[in-house]
Amino acid sequence: MKDECQLTSDSVESGKLECDVGMSLNNTEHGPSSYLECIETTDPPCGQVYWWKRNAETGTWKLTVWLCHRHTCETCAQIKAERHGRRLLEHVGTRPCHHLVLTVERTPRPLRETVNHLYSSLRALKKRCTWKKHIVGGVWFFDCEYNGNTKVFGPHLHLLIEAENPPLVWLGAAWHEITGDSWVIDCSVIDMGVDDRASAVFYVAKYPFKGFKDEVEAMAIYERAMKGKRKFGAIGAWYGVLHLSGRKKRLKTS
């Protein structure tokens, strides 16, 4: 798979360009197909090979970067986390926001079962009238910890919620009632300072397996358990307005 960006024709010299795999590609419509023929017989490192293509009509150049898009690829995860952070920071602006952490009991049961329990508990919480009354909108991100000594995972959720005064006592009681095993929540206000907002946003948007990416056994379990699982999403009034995945939609001009 690939990611693309556009540059003006002034940014790139005409002629041949050398790609990172040592392959010379002409700036024609045949460039990408030649590259794809190349990677069929090689194993290119994710995010480190690219090729160029020129649009004959607009004169712009397109840089196409090859990414594997596996959900356990650290390179892809870092790129996605940075993109999420930038878009989220732009959307947050000066809204009154809090950082909310929701956890469930850490047990030796299969990770996928714990994640299903965590996700279903969040869905139930969002349906409560008190939640709808106080929480305007927000976004959630899945995160996970791993204890190498006990071999137990600690999946949890980081939420960035728009709310003036979130009902903390109610949140703790409601979360314990829903989960049946956890009353542990953490909620902190995000200051209006630019640095404080950026720090909170990029922390919330970090990729979930960062803490155990070098643990081979843990990563194998995580890969199986999280296959096909969503790891982030917008809620409330932010749903349909905040677009974290894919490209931003462009407005049509007449």
LUMVORO-257365 format. One record per residue: residue number from 1; y, x, z of N, C-alpha, C, CB in turn; residue in three letters. Coordinates in steps of 0.2 Angstrom, whole numbers. Atoms other than C-alpha are relative to their C-alpha. Glycine has a CB too. Example, Ala and Ser with C-alpha at 12.3 -4.5 7.8 and 13.67 -1.06 7.14 Angstrom:
REM residues 2
PADO  nudo    n_y    n_x    n_z   ca_y   ca_x   ca_z    c_y    c_x    c_z   cb_y   cb_x   cb_z  nuba
PADO     1     -6      4      0    -22     62     39      6      4      0      0     -5      6   ALA
PADO     2     -6     -4     -1     -5     68     36      5     -4      3      2      2     -7   SER
//
This chain:
REM residues 254
PADO  nudo    n_y    n_x    n_z   ca_y   ca_x   ca_z    c_y    c_x    c_z   cb_y   cb_x   cb_z  nuba
PADO     1     -6      4      0      0      0      0      6      4      0      0     -5      6   MET
PADO     2     -6     -4      1     18      5     -2      6     -3      3      1      2     -7   LYS
PADO     3     -7      2     -2     36      4      5      5      2     -5      1      2      7   ASP
PADO     4     -5     -2      5     51      5     -7      7     -1      3     -1     -4     -6   GLU
PADO     5     -7      1     -2     69      8     -5      4      2     -7      3      5      6   CYS
PADO     6     -4     -1      6     83      9    -19      6      5      2      3     -6     -2   GLN
PADO     7     -5     -4      0     95     23    -22      4      0     -7     -2      8      1   LEU
PADO     8     -4      1      6    109     24    -35     -2      6     -4      8      0      2   THR
PADO     9      2     -5      5    107     34    -51      4      7      2      1     -2     -7   SER
PADO    10     -4     -6     -2    120     47    -44     -3      4      5      7     -2      2   ASP
PADO    11      3     -3     -5    109     51    -30     -6      5     -2     -3     -5      5   SER
PADO    12      6     -3      3     95     58    -41      1      3     -6     -6     -5      0   VAL
PADO    13     -1     -3      7     95     70    -55     -6     -2     -5     -1      8      1   GLU
PADO    14      5      2      5     86     66    -71     -5      5     -1      3     -2     -7   SER
PADO    15      5     -5      2     70     74    -77     -6     -1      5      2      7      1   GLY
PADO    16      6      1     -4     54     77    -67      1      1      7     -5      5     -2   LYS
PADO    17      0     -1     -7     52     76    -48     -7      1      3      3     -7      3   LEU
PADO    18      6     -2     -3     39     84    -38     -2     -4      6      0      8      2   GLU
PADO    19      2      4     -6     29     73    -25     -3      5      5     -4     -6     -2   CYS
PADO    20      3     -4     -5     22     80     -9     -7      2     -1      1     -4      7   ASP
PADO    21      7     -2      2      4     80    -16      0      5     -5     -4     -6     -1   VAL
PADO    22      0     -5      5     10     93    -28     -1     -3     -7     -6      5      1   GLY
PADO    23      1      3      7      9     81    -43      7     -1     -3     -4     -6      1   MET
PADO    24     -7      1      4     24     81    -56     -1     -7     -3      1      6     -5   SER
PADO    25     -1      7      3     29     63    -61      6     -1     -4     -1     -5      6   LEU
PADO    26     -6      2      4     40     58    -75      3     -6      3     -2     -1     -7   ASN
PADO    27     -4      6     -2     54     46    -71     -1     -6     -5      7      2      1   ASN
PADO    28      2      6      5     46     32    -82     -4     -5      4     -3      3     -6   THR
PADO    29      4      6     -3     37     16    -79     -7      2      1      0     -6     -4   GLU
PADO    30      7     -3     -1     21     27    -80     -1      4      7     -2      4     -6   HIS
PADO    31      0     -4     -6     25     36    -64     -5     -2      5      7      1      3   GLY
PADO    32      4      2     -5     17     25    -51     -7     -1     -2      2     -7      2   PRO
PADO    33      7      0      2      1     22    -61     -3      7      0     -1     -3     -7   SER
PADO    34      3     -7      0     -1     41    -63     -1      2      8      5      5     -3   SER
PADO    35      1     -2     -7      1     43    -44     -6     -4      3      6     -2      4   TYR
PADO    36      5      4     -3    -11     29    -40     -7      3     -3      0     -8     -2   LEU
PADO    37      6     -4      2    -24     38    -51     -1      6      4      1      2     -7   GLU
PADO    38      0     -6     -4    -20     53    -41     -4     -1      7      6      4      1   CYS
PADO    39      2      2     -7    -23     45    -23     -7     -3      0      4     -4      3   ILE
PADO    40      7      2      0    -40     38    -29     -5      5      1     -2     -4     -7   GLU
PADO    41      5     -6     -1    -48     55    -28      3      5      6      0      4     -7   THR
PADO    42     -2     -4     -6    -38     62    -13      1     -4      6      7      3     -2   THR
PADO    43     -2      4     -7    -34     57      5      7      2      2     -6      2      5   ASP
PADO    44     -7     -2     -2    -15     58      6      2     -2      7      5     -3     -5   PRO
PADO    45     -3      2     -6     -7     58     23      5     -5      0      3      6      4   PRO
PADO    46     -4      6      0      1     42     28      7      2      0     -2     -5      5   CYS
PADO    47     -8     -1     -1     20     42     25      2      6     -3      2     -1      7   GLY
PADO    48     -2     -6      2     20     59     17      0      1     -7     -4      5      4   GLN
PADO    49      0     -1      7     18     56     -1      4     -6     -3     -8     -1     -3   VAL
PADO    50     -5      5      3     30     47    -13      1      1     -7      7      0      4   TYR
PADO    51     -2     -1      7     35     45    -31      6     -4     -1     -5     -2     -5   TRP
PADO    52     -6      3      2     51     39    -40     -1     -4     -6      5      5     -1   TRP
PADO    53      0      4      6     54     26    -53      7     -3     -1     -5     -6      1   LYS
PADO    54     -7      2      2     70     22    -63      0     -7     -3      3      5     -4   ARG
PADO    55     -1      6      3     75      4    -67      4      1     -6      3     -5      5   ASN
PADO    56     -3     -1      6     80      4    -85      6     -4     -1     -5     -1     -6   ALA
PADO    57     -5      5      0     91    -11    -83      6      2      4     -2     -7      1   GLU
PADO    58     -5     -1     -4    101     -7    -68      2      8      1     -2     -2      7   THR
PADO    59     -1     -7     -1    100     12    -68     -1      3      7      7      2     -2   GLY
PADO    60      1     -2     -7     95     13    -50     -7      3      1      0     -6      5   THR
PADO    61      6     -3     -2     81     24    -43     -4     -3      6      1      7      1   TRP
PADO    62      4      3     -6     67     17    -32     -5      6      2     -4     -6     -3   LYS
PADO    63      5     -4     -3     58     28    -20     -6     -4      3      4      5      6   LEU
PADO    64      6      4     -3     40     22    -16     -4      5      4     -4     -3     -6   THR
PADO    65      3     -4     -5     32     29     -1     -7     -3      2      4      1      7   VAL
PADO    66      7      3     -1     13     27      2     -1      0      7     -5      4     -4   TRP
PADO    67      2      1     -7      8     19     19     -6     -3      0      6     -4      3   LEU
PADO    68      6      3      0     -9     14     24      0     -7      3     -5      5      4   CYS
PADO    69     -1      7     -3     -3     -1     35     -6     -2      4      1     -5     -5   HIS
PADO    70      5      1     -5    -18      1     47      3     -1      6     -6      5      0   ARG
PADO    71     -3      2     -6    -14     -7     63     -1      5      6     -2     -7      3   HIS
PADO    72      0     -5     -5    -19      8     73      2      7     -3     -8      1      2   THR
PADO    73     -3     -6      3    -10     21     62      7      1      3      1     -1     -8   CYS
PADO    74     -6     -2     -4      3     30     72      6      0     -4     -1      6      4   GLU
PADO    75     -5     -1      5     14     34     57      3     -7     -1     -2      3     -6   THR
PADO    76     -2      6      1     15     16     52      3     -4      6     -6     -4     -3   CYS
PADO    77     -2      3     -6     17     10     70      7      2      1     -5      1      5   ALA
PADO    78     -7     -3     -1     32     21     72      5     -3     -4      0      8      0   GLN
PADO    79     -4      3      5     40     15     56      2     -7      2     -3      1     -7   ILE
PADO    80      0      7     -2     37     -3     61      5     -1      6     -6     -3      0   LYS
PADO    81     -4      1     -6     44     -1     78      7      2     -1     -3      5      6   ALA
PADO    82     -7     -2      2     60      8     72      3     -6     -4      0      6     -4   GLU
PADO    83     -3      5      4     63     -6     60      1     -7      4     -5     -2     -6   ARG
PADO    84     -1      6     -5     60    -20     73      5      1      5     -7     -1      4   HIS
PADO    85     -5     -1     -5     71    -11     85      7     -1     -3      0      7      2   GLY
PADO    86     -7      1      4     86    -10     72      1     -7     -1     -1      4     -6   ARG
PADO    87     -1      7      1     84    -28     67      1     -4      6     -6     -3     -4   ARG
PADO    88      0      3     -7     82    -34     85      7      2      3     -5      1      5   LEU
PADO    89     -6     -2     -2     97    -24     90      6     -4     -3      1      8      0   LEU
PADO    90     -5      4      4    108    -32     76      0     -7      2     -2      1     -7   GLU
PADO    91      0      7     -2    102    -49     81      3     -1      7     -7     -3     -1   HIS
PADO    92     -2      1     -7    105    -47    100      8      0      1     -3      5      4   VAL
PADO    93     -7      0      0    123    -42     98      3     -1      7      3     -6     -4   GLY
PADO    94     -3      0     -6    133    -48    113     -4     -6      4      7     -1      0   THR
PADO    95      4      5     -3    120    -62    118     -2      2      7     -6     -3     -4   ARG
PADO    96      3     -1     -7    116    -64    137     -7      1      0      3     -5      5   PRO
PADO    97      7     -1      1     99    -56    137     -3      3      6     -2      4     -6   CYS
PADO    98      4     -3     -6     85    -52    150     -6      3     -3     -1     -5      5   HIS
PADO    99      6     -3      2     70    -41    148     -5     -3      5      0      8      1   HIS
PADO   100      5      4     -4     55    -51    155     -7      3     -2      0     -7     -1   LEU
PADO   101      7     -3      1     37    -43    157     -5     -5      4      0      7      4   VAL
PADO   102      5      4     -2     22    -54    159     -7      3      0      0     -7     -4   LEU
PADO   103      7     -3     -1      5    -48    165     -5     -4      2      1      6      5   THR
PADO   104      6      4     -2    -12    -54    168     -5      5      4     -5     -3     -6   VAL
PADO   105      5     -4     -4    -26    -47    180     -4      5     -4     -4     -4      4   GLU
PADO   106      4     -5      4    -34    -31    174     -7      0      3      3      7      2   ARG
PADO   107      7      1     -2    -52    -33    174     -4      4     -5     -3     -7      0   THR
PADO   108      4     -4      5    -67    -24    165     -3     -5     -6     -6      3      4   PRO
PADO   109      2      4      5    -70    -39    154      3      2     -7      2     -7      1   ARG
PADO   110     -2     -3      6    -68    -36    135      7     -1     -1     -4     -4     -6   PRO
PADO   111     -7      0      1    -51    -33    129      3     -6     -4      3      7     -4   LEU
PADO   112     -2      6      4    -50    -47    116      0     -6      4     -5     -1     -6   ARG
PADO   113     -1      6     -4    -54    -60    129      6      0      5     -7      0      5   GLU
PADO   114     -6     -1     -4    -40    -53    140      6     -2     -4      0      7      4   THR
PADO   115     -6      2      4    -28    -54    126      0     -7     -2     -1      4     -7   VAL
PADO   116      0      8      2    -33    -72    121      2     -3      6     -7     -2     -1   ASN
PADO   117     -2      3     -7    -30    -76    140      7      1      0     -4      3      6   HIS
PADO   118     -7     -1      0    -13    -68    139      4     -4     -5      1      8     -1   LEU
PADO   119     -3      4      5     -8    -76    123      0     -8      1     -3      1     -7   TYR
PADO   120      1      8     -2    -14    -94    128      5     -1      6     -7     -2      1   SER
PADO   121     -5      1     -5     -4    -92    144      7      0     -2     -1      6      6   SER
PADO   122     -7      0      3     12    -88    135      1     -6     -4      1      6     -5   LEU
PADO   123     -1      6      3     10   -103    124      1     -6      5     -6     -1     -5   ARG
PADO   124      0      5     -5      7   -114    139      7      0      4     -5      0      5   ALA
PADO   125     -7     -1     -4     23   -107    148      6     -2     -5      1      8      1   LEU
PADO   126     -6      2      4     34   -110    133      0     -8     -1     -1      3     -7   LYS
PADO   127      0      7      1     29   -128    133      3     -4      6     -7     -3     -1   LYS
PADO   128     -3      3     -6     36   -131    151      7     -2     -1     -1      5      6   ARG
PADO   129     -7      2      0     52   -141    152      5      5      3      0     -7      3   CYS
PADO   130     -5     -4     -4     60   -129    164      1      6     -5     -3      2      6   THR
PADO   131     -1     -5      5     57   -115    151      5     -2     -6     -7      3     -3   TRP
PADO   132     -5      3      5     65   -125    137      7     -1      2     -3     -6     -3   LYS
PADO   133     -6      1     -3     79   -129    148      5      6      1      0     -4      6   LYS
PADO   134     -4     -6     -2     84   -112    153      0      6     -5     -2      3      6   HIS
PADO   135      1     -6      5     78   -100    139      2     -3     -7     -8      2      0   ILE
PADO   136     -3      2      6     88   -102    123     -5      2     -6      7      3     -1   VAL
PADO   137      5     -3      5     76    -91    112     -1      7      2      4      0     -7   GLY
PADO   138      2     -7     -2     69    -73    112     -5      2     -5     -2      0      7   GLY
PADO   139      5     -3      4     56    -62    105     -5      3      5      3      5     -5   VAL
PADO   140      5     -3     -4     39    -56    112     -3      6     -4     -5     -5      3   TRP
PADO   141      4     -6      3     30    -39    109     -6      1      5      4      6      0   PHE
PADO   142      6     -2     -3     12    -35    114      0      7      2     -6     -2     -4   PHE
PADO   143      0     -7     -2     10    -19    124     -7      1      4      6      2      5   ASP
PADO   144      7     -1     -4     -6    -11    132      0      7      3     -6     -1     -5   CYS
PADO   145      1     -6     -4    -10      2    145     -8      1      0      3      0      7   GLU
PADO   146      7     -2      0    -27     11    147     -1      5      6     -3      2     -6   TYR
PADO   147      2     -5     -5    -34     19    163     -6      4     -2     -1     -4      7   ASN
PADO   148      5     -4      2    -45     33    158     -6      1      5      2      6     -3   GLY
PADO   149      5     -1     -6    -54     34    175     -4     -6      1      4      1      6   ASN
PADO   150      3      6     -1    -58     16    177     -3     -4     -7      4     -5      4   THR
PADO   151      2      3      6    -60     12    158      3     -7     -1     -7      1     -2   LYS
PADO   152     -3      7      0    -49     -4    160      7      0     -4      0     -2      7   VAL
PADO   153     -7      1      3    -35    -10    149      4     -4      4     -2     -3     -7   PHE
PADO   154     -5      4     -4    -19    -17    155      4     -3     -5      4      4      5   GLY
PADO   155     -5      3      5    -12    -29    141      5     -4      3     -5     -4     -5   PRO
PADO   156     -5      4     -2      4    -37    144      6     -1     -5      4      4      6   HIS
PADO   157     -5      2      5     20    -44    135      7      2      3     -1     -8     -1   LEU
PADO   158     -7     -1     -1     37    -38    134      4     -5     -4      2      7     -2   HIS
PADO   159     -4      5      3     50    -52    131      7      2      0     -2     -7      3   LEU
PADO   160     -7      0      0     68    -51    126      2     -7      0      3      5     -5   LEU
PADO   161     -2      7      0     75    -68    131      7     -1      1     -4     -4      5   ILE
PADO   162     -7      2     -1     92    -76    129      1     -5      5      3     -2     -7   GLU
PADO   163     -1      4     -6     97    -84    145      5      2      5     -7     -1      4   ALA
PADO   164     -6     -2     -5    112    -84    157     -3      1      7      5     -6      0   GLU
PADO   165      3     -1     -7    102    -86    173     -8     -3      0      4     -4      5   ASN
PADO   166      7      2      1     83    -87    170     -3     -1      7     -5      6     -3   PRO
PADO   167      2      2     -7     74    -96    185     -6      5      2     -2     -7      0   PRO
PADO   168      5     -5     -2     64    -81    192     -5     -3      5      4      6      3   LEU
PADO   169      5      2     -4     56    -90    206     -5     -5     -3      3     -4      6   VAL
PADO   170      4      5      4     50   -104    195     -5      4     -5      4     -5     -4   TRP
PADO   171      4     -4      5     44    -91    182     -6      3      3      4      5     -3   LEU
PADO   172      6     -3     -4     33    -82    195     -5     -5      2      2      3      6   GLY
PADO   173      4      5     -2     26    -98    201     -4     -4     -6      3     -6      4   ALA
PADO   174      3      3      6     23   -106    184     -5      5     -3      5     -2     -5   ALA
PADO   175      4     -5      4     15    -90    177     -7      1      4      3      7      0   TRP
PADO   176      6      0     -4      3    -89    192     -4     -6     -1      2      1      7   HIS
PADO   177      4      6      1     -2   -107    190     -3     -1     -7      5     -6      1   GLU
PADO   178      3      0      7     -5   -105    171     -6      5      0      5      1     -5   ILE
PADO   179      5     -5      1    -15    -89    172     -5      0      5      4      7      1   THR
PADO   180      5      1     -5    -24    -92    188     -1      7      3     -6     -3     -2   GLY
PADO   181      1     -7     -3    -24    -73    192      6      5      0     -6      3     -5   ASP
PADO   182     -5     -4     -1     -7    -66    191      7     -3      1      1      4     -7   SER
PADO   183     -7      2     -2     10    -69    199      5      5     -2      0     -3      7   TRP
PADO   184     -4     -6      1     17    -52    194      4     -1     -7     -4      6     -1   VAL
PADO   185     -4      0      5     32    -54    183      6      5      1      3     -7     -2   ILE
PADO   186     -6     -4     -2     47    -43    181      6     -2     -5     -2      8     -1   ASP
PADO   187     -5      2      4     64    -48    174      6      4      2      1     -8      1   CYS
PADO   188     -6     -3     -1     80    -38    172      5     -1     -5     -2      8      1   SER
PADO   189     -6      1      4     97    -41    165      1      6     -5      6     -2      3   VAL
PADO   190     -1     -5      5    101    -31    149      8      1      0     -3     -1     -7   ILE
PADO   191     -7     -1      0    119    -24    151      3      0     -7      2      7      4   ASP
PADO   192     -3      1      6    132    -26    138      2      7     -3      6     -4      1   MET
PADO   193     -1     -7      3    134     -7    135     -4      1     -6     -1      5      5   GLY
PADO   194      4     -2      6    129     -1    118     -6      4      1      4      3     -5   VAL
PADO   195      5     -4     -2    118     12    125     -6     -4      4      2      6      3   ASP
PADO   196      4      3     -4    110      1    137     -4     -5     -4      3     -4      6   ASP
PADO   197      3      5      5    106    -13    124     -5      4     -5      5     -4     -4   ARG
PADO   198      4     -4      5     99      0    112     -6      2      3      4      6     -3   ALA
PADO   199      5     -3     -3     88      8    125     -5     -6      2      2      3      7   SER
PADO   200      4      5     -2     81     -9    131     -4     -3     -6      4     -6      3   ALA
PADO   201      3      2      6     78    -15    113     -5      4     -3      5     -2     -5   VAL
PADO   202      5     -5      3     69      0    107     -6      1      5      3      7     -2   PHE
PADO   203      6     -1     -5     58      1    123     -4     -7     -1      3      0      7   TYR
PADO   204      4      6      1     53    -17    120     -4      0     -6      5     -7      1   VAL
PADO   205      3      1      7     49    -15    102     -5      6     -1      5      1     -5   ALA
PADO   206      5     -6      2     38      1    104     -7     -2     -1      0      5      6   LYS
PADO   207      6      2      2     21      1     97     -5      0      6     -3      5     -5   TYR
PADO   208      4      1     -6      7     -5    109     -5      5      3     -3     -6      0   PRO
PADO   209      5     -4     -2     -5      9    109      2      7      1     -6      1     -5   PHE
PADO   210     -3     -6     -1      7     23    112     -3      4      6      8      0      1   LYS
PADO   211      3     -3     -6      0     27    129     -7      3      0      1     -4      6   GLY
PADO   212      7     -3      0    -18     31    124     -2      1     -7     -4     -6      3   PHE
PADO   213      1     -1      7    -16     35    106     -5      6     -2      6      2     -4   LYS
PADO   214      4     -5      0    -26     51    109     -7     -1      3      3      7      3   ASP
PADO   215      6      1     -3    -40     43    118     -5     -3     -5      0     -5      6   GLU
PADO   216      4      2      6    -54     41    104     -4     -6      2     -5      5     -2   VAL
PADO   217      4      6     -2    -65     29    114      5     -6      1     -4      1      6   GLU
PADO   218     -5      5     -1    -50     18    119      3     -3     -6      5      2      5   ALA
PADO   219     -3      3      6    -43     17    102     -5     -3     -4      3      6     -4   MET
PADO   220      6      3      4    -60     12     94      0     -7      3     -6      4      1   ALA
PADO   221      0      7     -3    -60     -3    107      6     -4     -2     -1      1      7   ILE
PADO   222     -6      3      1    -42     -7    104      0     -2     -7      6      5      1   TYR
PADO   223      0      2      7    -44     -7     85     -5     -6     -1     -3      6     -4   GLU
PADO   224      4      5      1    -59    -19     86      3     -7      3     -7      1      3   ARG
PADO   225     -2      5     -4    -51    -30     99      6     -4     -3      2      2      7   ALA
PADO   226     -6      3      2    -34    -32     91      0     -1     -8      6      5      1   MET
PADO   227      0      1      7    -39    -34     73      1     -7     -2     -7      2     -3   LYS
PADO   228     -2      7      2    -31    -49     65      5     -3      5     -5     -4     -1   GLY
PADO   229     -4      3     -5    -20    -52     81      7      2     -1     -2      3      7   LYS
PADO   230     -7     -1      1     -1    -54     80      2      4      6      4     -7      0   ARG
PADO   231     -2     -5     -6      8    -41     91      7     -1      1     -1      7     -2   LYS
PADO   232     -7      2     -2     26    -49     91      1     -7     -3      4      6     -3   PHE
PADO   233     -2      6      3     35    -65     87      6     -3      3     -6     -5      1   GLY
PADO   234     -6      4     -2     51    -75     89     -2     -6      3      5      0     -6   ALA
PADO   235      1      7     -3     52    -90    100      7     -3      1     -3      1      7   ILE
PADO   236     -6      4     -1     64   -104    103      5      0     -6      4      2      7   GLY
PADO   237     -6      0      5     81   -104     94      0      6     -5      6     -1      3   ALA
PADO   238      0     -6      4     77    -86     87     -5     -1     -5     -2      6      5   TRP
PADO   239      5      1      5     62    -93     78      3     -2     -7     -6     -5      2   TYR
PADO   240     -2      1      7     65    -93     59      7      3     -1      1     -8     -1   GLY
PADO   241     -7     -3      1     82    -84     62     -1      8      0      5     -2      5   VAL
PADO   242      1     -7      0     76    -67     67     -6      2     -4     -1      2      8   LEU
PADO   243      5     -2      4     65    -59     54     -2      7      1      1     -1     -8   HIS
PADO   244      2     -7     -2     56    -43     60     -4      3     -5     -3      0      7   LEU
PADO   245      4     -3      5     43    -41     47      2     -1     -7     -7     -3      1   SER
PADO   246     -2      1      7     45    -38     29      7      1     -2     -2     -7     -3   GLY
PADO   247     -7     -1      2     61    -37     19      5     -5      2      1      2     -7   ARG
PADO   248     -5      5     -2     77    -46     24      1     -4     -7      7      3      2   LYS
PADO   249     -2      4      5     80    -61     13      7      1     -3     -2     -7      1   LYS
PADO   250     -6     -1      3     94    -59      1      3     -7     -2      0      5     -6   ARG
PADO   251     -3      7      2    106    -74     -2      1      1     -8      7     -1      4   LEU
PADO   252     -1      0      7    107    -79    -20      7     -1     -2     -4     -6     -3   LYS
PADO   253     -7      0      2    124    -77    -29      0     -3     -7      3      7      1   THR
PADO   254      0      3      6    129    -88    -43      4      5     -5      4     -7      0   SER
//
